[in-house]
């Protein structure tokens, strides 16, 4: 169960009218229902994905506000931990950024992923597929 599920339940119970209101009033950092996320490390996460017969994909690597050096490090670390694929940057990213990601994918023998970054029906501006 994630914060998105809780936000949806709060809408269904008429506590708030929109999911974003649930985040703003209750679920974001500093609010009374916020719980700090304590997840697994990268290597452990990839192991769980593989044990579930899934593929570990690094999503939108150019969207974390990292420098080019740190983006390369992230991809290198992901690959060294057993990651399978990296999502390609969107066409709006600079050509040099897209080429850097392409080189990193090739250098580390990773597969390519593309996607719509679908996070649920509560975000109608991002369609599945």
Buried (B, 14 or more C-beta within 10 A) or exposed (E): EEBBEBBBEBBEEEEBEEBBBBBEBBBEEEEEBEEEEEEEEBBEBBBEBBEEEEEBBBEBBBEEEEEEEEBBEBBBEBBEBBBBBBBBBEEEBEEEBBEBBBEBBEEBEBEEBEEEEEEBEEEEEEEEE
